[in-house]
Amino acid sequence: LEDMIKDWPAGNIVARLGEYMVRPNQKWKVTPMPDAGGYFGSPFFKITIDGTNRALAATADAEVTTVPEFTGAPEQLWQIDQLTDGTYRIMPVSIPGSDEKLALMAIGDSTPTLGKFDPTSDNSKWSFNRP
């Protein structure tokens, strides 16, 4: 990880999907944030690249990015709901400038984005695995 971080841009970095190759930048840490709110039975979560403070965040144009530092801003907090099939719906607590509720979804094999949750599509359902 230390070798990779030195080449990362200082600002936001667009999030991308890719074949999991156990690379340090592909290991995400999901941390409950009970003091940040949530709902009955589940706090909101921060999602960071493991070993860093670089956090997953929603943008004003309903896209997904990583920001250099987790600040606790609502667009950096995530609601994670387990679905009946054992997968998860992941939604930002807030999208800057919008009241719309959108979920994290995959477009093809390379791009995560935010969109309306579709329970019939695997593109908006996520699994958590340990390497």
Helices and strands as residue ranges (DSSP letters): H 2-5, E 13-14, G 24-26, E 28-39, E 42-49, E 55-58, E 64-67, G 74-76, E 77-82, E 88-92, E 103-107, E 111-115, G 122-124
